[in-house]
Amino acid sequence: MSKFYLESNSGSLSSDDEDNLPYPEALPRSDFLSPDFDAPTYLSTLSDRHQTLEDLRSDLRERSQALSKELLDLVNTNYEQFLSLGTDLKGGEEKVEDVRVGLLGFKRGVEDVRLRVKDRKGEVEGLLGEKRGVAEEIALGRGLLEVAARLEELEDRLMVTSLGRVANGNEDDAWSDSDDEDDEWEGLEVEGEASTKKLQRLVVDYRQVEQLSTTFGASHPFIAAQQSRMIKARNTILLDLSTALKQSIGFKKKGEPRVLKILGIYRDLGAGEEAIKILKDLNAR
């Protein structure tokens, strides 16, 4: 049985005190013996029990089962008397009819309560479904905003790398040139050219945006609208990689380590065929 809460004048309860709360007292049997008993009226007087509707239904169900058992025990104990009851009763037809009418009234009252509970259950389930739908829409909106933010950041970084400038006029430590290349590459950098570490970070950022977009499906209107930006970003990365690869090959033997790094970046981007095509074109010259 679910726990209930005390009246408001007893103050709020913490979650640690809930296990110590008493259970509501059983419904007095005398309440059901009133000559003018009316089920809906009686149920409306139970609002101060601080008891869930499911617990109340369980209580009434248990009481009904107990009464049925008592009636069966009574019949079994007084079997012979019940057999002769019809001949012994005189003028009992009216009382039997009153009992029958009372039982029918109680049955109708219970049925009315059952229908109300069913309607309320449907209403609650509908509200819960609506709440779940709203939560899903919020999660979807946040995800789409994250895609837009990451794509915008990627575009800004691509512009920084391609044009050799600083985004928004601020120096970004993650994009500084102090640790872009190994010592063996010092003196071989071409002005305005992106370093291999910057290119690698660009590819990682692009693949993250790409992976995040796939979680929403390419058919989603917002994701579909960003495809042109994604293609442009990928082509820009490929252009920077192509430039870096060609210039690194121009340094002959000393440029080989950097060539290998750039080929690995092509592979991470899923554009290994583009790198092979460039190498074939250079060898054909």
C-alpha positions in Angstrom: 0.0 0.0 0.0 1.3 3.4 -0.9 2.1 5.9 1.8 -0.1 8.9 2.5 0.7 12.4 3.9 -0.6 14.2 6.9 -2.7 17.3 6.7 -1.1 20.6 5.7 -1.1 21.9 9.3 1.4 19.2 10.3 4.1 20.8 8.2 6.1 19.5 5.2 7.8 16.1 5.5 11.2 15.2 4.3 11.9 12.1 2.3 13.7 10.5 5.3 10.4 10.8 7.4 8.2 9.1 4.8 9.0 5.5 5.9 7.8 6.4 9.5 4.3 7.6 8.4 1.4 5.6 9.7 -1.1 3.9 7.4 -4.7 5.1 7.3 -7.1 3.4 9.6 -9.5 0.8 8.1 -12.9 2.1 7.0 -15.4 1.6 9.9 -17.8 -1.2 9.1 -20.6 0.8 10.6 -20.3 3.4 7.8 -21.7 0.8 5.4 -24.7 -0.1 7.6 -26.4 3.3 7.4 -29.9 3.0 6.0 -29.4 6.0 3.7 -26.0 4.8 2.5 -25.0 6.3 -0.8 -21.7 5.2 -2.4 -20.8 8.5 -4.3 -21.6 10.6 -1.2 -19.7 8.3 1.1 -16.6 8.3 -1.2 -16.7 12.1 -1.3 -16.3 12.2 2.5 -13.0 10.3 2.3 -11.0 13.2 0.9 -9.3 13.8 4.3 -7.8 10.3 4.5 -4.7 11.4 2.5 -4.8 8.1 0.7 -4.2 7.3 -2.9 -7.2 6.3 -5.0 -5.5 3.0 -5.8 -5.1 2.2 -2.1 -8.8 3.1 -1.5 -9.8 0.8 -4.3 -7.6 -2.0 -2.9 -9.2 -1.4 0.6 -12.7 -1.7 -0.8 -11.8 -4.7 -2.8 -10.4 -6.4 0.3 -13.5 -5.5 2.3 -15.7 -7.0 -0.4 -13.7 -10.2 -0.4 -13.9 -10.4 3.4 -17.7 -10.0 3.3 -18.0 -12.7 0.7 -16.0 -15.0 2.8 -18.0 -14.2 5.9 -21.2 -14.8 4.0 -19.9 -18.2 2.7 -18.9 -19.2 6.3 -22.3 -18.1 7.6 -24.1 -20.3 5.0 -21.9 -23.3 5.6 -22.4 -23.0 9.4 -26.2 -22.5 9.2 -26.8 -24.7 6.2 -30.0 -26.4 7.5 -31.4 -23.1 8.8 -30.9 -21.5 5.4 -32.7 -24.4 3.7 -35.8 -23.8 5.9 -35.5 -20.0 5.7 -38.1 -19.7 3.0 -40.7 -21.5 5.0 -39.9 -19.8 8.3 -40.0 -16.3 6.9 -43.3 -14.5 7.1 -43.6 -11.1 5.4 -39.8 -11.1 4.6 -40.3 -10.4 1.0 -40.2 -6.6 1.6 -37.0 -6.9 3.5 -35.4 -9.0 0.9 -36.4 -6.5 -1.7 -35.0 -3.7 0.3 -31.7 -5.5 0.6 -31.7 -6.3 -3.1 -32.4 -2.6 -4.0 -29.6 -1.5 -1.6 -27.2 -3.9 -3.2 -28.1 -2.7 -6.6 -27.6 0.9 -5.5 -24.2 0.0 -4.0 -23.2 -1.8 -7.2 -24.2 1.2 -9.3 -22.1 3.4 -7.0 -19.1 1.2 -7.3 -19.5 1.1 -11.1 -19.7 4.9 -11.2 -16.5 5.1 -9.2 -14.8 2.6 -11.5 -15.7 4.6 -14.6 -14.5 7.8 -13.0 -11.2 6.1 -12.2 -10.9 4.8 -15.7 -11.5 8.3 -17.2 -9.0 9.8 -14.8 -6.4 7.2 -15.7 -6.9 7.9 -19.4 -6.5 11.6 -18.7 -3.3 11.1 -16.7 -1.8 8.8 -19.4 -2.5 11.4 -22.0 -0.8 14.1 -20.0 2.2 11.9 -19.4 2.4 11.2 -23.1 2.3 14.9 -23.9 5.0 15.5 -21.3 7.2 12.9 -22.9 6.6 14.4 -26.3 7.6 17.9 -25.1 10.8 16.4 -23.5 11.7 14.8 -26.8 11.2 18.0 -28.7 13.4 19.9 -26.2 16.1 17.3 -26.5 15.9 17.5 -30.3 16.1 21.3 -30.2 19.1 21.2 -28.0 20.8 18.7 -30.3 20.1 20.8 -33.4 21.4 23.9 -31.7 24.6 22.0 -30.9 25.0 21.0 -34.5 24.6 24.7 -35.6 27.1 25.9 -33.0 29.7 23.4 -33.9 29.3 23.9 -37.6 29.6 27.7 -37.1 32.8 27.2 -35.0 34.2 24.9 -37.7 33.5 27.5 -40.4 35.2 30.2 -38.4 38.3 28.0 -37.8 38.4 27.1 -41.5 38.5 30.8 -42.3 41.3 31.3 -39.8 43.4 28.5 -41.2 42.7 29.3 -44.9 43.3 33.0 -44.6 46.0 32.9 -41.9 44.2 35.2 -39.5 43.0 35.1 -35.9 39.3 34.6 -35.3 37.4 37.6 -33.9 40.8 39.3 -33.3 41.6 37.1 -30.3 44.5 34.7 -30.0 43.3 31.1 -29.5 45.8 29.0 -27.6 44.4 25.8 -29.1 45.2 27.3 -32.6 48.6 28.9 -31.8 51.6 28.0 -34.0 53.9 27.4 -31.0 53.2 23.6 -31.0 51.9 23.1 -34.5 54.9 21.3 -36.0 57.8 19.2 -34.8 61.3 20.7 -34.6 62.3 18.9 -37.8 59.8 21.0 -39.7 61.1 24.3 -38.5 62.1 26.7 -41.4 60.0 24.7 -43.9 56.6 26.3 -43.2 55.2 28.4 -46.0 53.6 31.6 -44.9 49.8 31.4 -44.8 49.8 27.6 -45.0 47.9 25.5 -42.4 50.0 23.2 -40.1 49.4 19.5 -39.9 48.1 19.8 -36.4 45.6 22.5 -37.3 44.5 20.4 -40.3 44.1 17.4 -38.0 41.9 19.3 -35.6 39.8 20.6 -38.4 39.1 17.1 -39.6 38.3 15.9 -36.1 35.8 18.9 -35.7 34.3 18.1 -39.0 33.8 14.4 -38.3 32.2 15.3 -34.9 29.7 17.6 -36.6 29.0 14.9 -39.3 28.5 12.2 -36.7 26.2 14.4 -34.6 24.1 15.2 -37.7 23.6 11.6 -38.5 21.8 11.0 -35.1 19.0 13.2 -36.4 18.9 11.7 -39.9 19.7 13.3 -43.2 16.0 13.8 -43.9 15.5 16.1 -41.0 14.7 19.6 -42.5 17.3 21.4 -40.4 20.0 18.9 -41.1 19.2 18.8 -44.8 19.5 22.6 -44.9 23.0 22.4 -43.4 24.3 20.0 -46.1 25.5 22.8 -48.3 27.6 24.2 -45.4 28.9 20.8 -44.6 30.0 20.2 -48.2 31.6 23.6 -48.3 33.5 22.9 -45.1 34.7 19.6 -46.4 35.8 21.0 -49.7 37.7 23.8 -47.8 39.5 21.2 -45.7 40.4 19.2 -48.8 41.7 22.3 -50.5 44.0 23.0 -47.5 45.1 19.4 -47.4 45.9 19.5 -51.1 47.9 22.7 -50.8 49.8 21.3 -47.8 50.5 18.0 -49.5 51.8 19.5 -52.7 54.1 21.9 -50.8 55.4 19.2 -48.6 56.2 17.0 -51.6 58.1 20.0 -53.0 60.6 19.7 -50.0 61.6 16.3 -51.3 63.3 14.1 -48.6 62.9 16.5 -45.7 59.2 16.8 -46.5 58.4 13.1 -46.3 57.4 13.0 -42.6 55.0 15.8 -43.2 53.6 14.0 -46.3 52.9 10.9 -44.2 51.1 13.0 -41.6 48.9 14.7 -44.3 48.1 11.3 -45.9 46.9 10.1 -42.4 44.7 13.2 -42.2 43.2 12.4 -45.6 42.4 8.9 -44.3 40.8 10.3 -41.1 38.6 12.5 -43.3 37.6 9.5 -45.4 39.2 11.0 -48.5 42.1 8.7 -49.2 41.1 8.5 -52.8 41.6 12.3 -53.1 45.2 12.0 -51.8 46.0 9.1 -54.2 44.7 11.2 -57.1 46.9 14.1 -56.2 50.0 11.9 -55.9 49.2 10.4 -59.3 48.9 13.8 -60.9 52.2 15.0 -59.4 54.0 11.8 -60.6 52.6 12.2 -64.0 54.1 15.6 -64.4 
